[in-house]
Amino acid sequence: MEFLKPKNKAAGASSTQKYVEVDEIRDGMIVMKTGALRSILLVSSLNFDLKSTEEQDAIIGQYQAFLNSLDFPVQIVISSRRFNIEPYLDLLQDEEKQQQNELLRFQISEYKSFIKNLTEVSNIMSKYFYVIVPFSPVEDEQSGILDKLFGIFRTRQAVSAHGNLFETYKAQLLQRVNHIAAALGGTGINVTQLNTEEIIELLYNSYNPSLFTTTIIKNVENIELAPLK
């Protein structure tokens, strides 16, 4: 599996990879062990209650049209994590040190203490919304019966061995991605497709739920993406 194994770990440390369905991450796509592809879309939220009745009706109508337009399954995932306020506190700390005005420096210090105390007594959560878009090689309409039968039993080997085959499936998956982005855009929601690095960070945090908050992997190149044999 192409996945998050530190280079200084022993080879046996990857034994748990067999329980993960992800085989590799390539070109912003997740390749499953079955050979199927997945794309992950990060979608924004909107405050439905603050909309007028006409706007609410329009949003519901657009979302209904989006659901009716789907001829393939999608998965909607909501991820809730405790909000990581440390980067903001570090920024305030730097501003406090650089501030020449004594009064402003004191106000920044007080504000920083207030924010820190607030996050300690309150469980402030951050929510992220994702749409998982799938594509399976057996759905390839251009393939013949024999190709589809081959795809059922050896899709992983086929996708890995033939770059042009991967590009074909990738193009068909991107068509679905563009369709969903356009359909959801009509509701006023922004849609962004995650790239390879962002997918790695998402999966890393998903498979490490014991972490205090979301971990940002700044040096992805230091992580060995080792294919599972």
Phi, psi and omega in degrees: 000135178278093189195116153033057174245116180303142185292336183269008179271158178288160183298328182291347182292343182269009183297330180288350180298335182292344178269356180257133186281350181280130179264314178200165177238121186218129175054040180073015179238145173265125175260118180280166179295338177280351184095352177289157181249153175224139172240143183246126179250128173269124183243145179279172178246168174218152180273099185295324184292335180277354180279153175289167180300320179295318179294320178298317179297321180294319179296315179299318179296318179294319180292323176297319178296322177298313180296319181290339182277349184281129172242021178214155181284149172227160177236130178254122184239133175246122181250123178247126178225150176297133186293131180269103183267354186302316179301324179290320177295322176296321178296317178296323178298317178295319179295323179295319181292326184274346184287127180273332181282123184297318181294315179295323178296320178294318180295321177296319179297317179295318180296319178299318178295320179298313180297318180296315179294323180297317181288336179283325182268342181245142179269080183279123184249149171248137182243137177235140183244130183231147170242121180264121182252123183256158166210131179247141179304331180289350177271356183293110183290340181277350181275148176277180182298316181295322179296322181290321177296319176298321181294327181296318187264336185224036183296321182297312180295322183294314182294321181288324187278331186243106181297323180294328178292318177298317180297324178296312180293324178297318180297320180290324176293321179296330175298319177293319179300314180295323178296315181293319179299318180291319182292316179288331178299332179292342178270357182092011180263136176273139183234131179228131178276131180287140175270184185300312182298318181293325177294319178299315179298318180296314181292322179300314180291327180291325181268006175231064185292347181282348179295147183301318182207183182297131177265132177260119180270106185277329183243079182295332182294342179276358179257130181277122176265091190264121178292139179282129181279000000 
